[in-house]
Amino acid sequence: MTKLTMLLAQGPGMPEGDLNDRLVTHLHLNAQGQIDSAAYDQDPSPWLATRERSGAEPVQVELIRLDDGWALQSLRDADDPLWNFEGHVFRPGELVRLGRPDGEELLFRIVASEAD
């Protein structure tokens, strides 16, 4: 697995981002730096992530595959909305977009990638 650490680059009310808002994911990537769908299908364990923000409890989420891509699902409450999880290449410097069904979007910049 690969551990990716991302920092908020831009979000509602935060055009400059927030260095204290981080998303840490654990997933398998292929040689091109994309999410490895075959590894996801074969892995019996969930692919987990944590969102950490100053002054807030960490939020545990699971990366899930949808028909048209990937999403993050809260482990806290099954009724929480899914956040679309979009990125083309998952390497330091690249951006990942999180989007809620209501249209709210957050951009996270990958700042670290390490074998997990």
Buried (B, 14 or more C-beta within 10 A) or exposed (E): BBBBBBBBBBBEEEEEBBEEBBBBBBBBBEEEBEBBEEBBEEEEEBBBBBBBBEEEEEBEBEBBBEEEEBBBBBBEEEEBBBBBBBBEEBBEEBBBBBBEEEEEBBBBBBBEBEEE
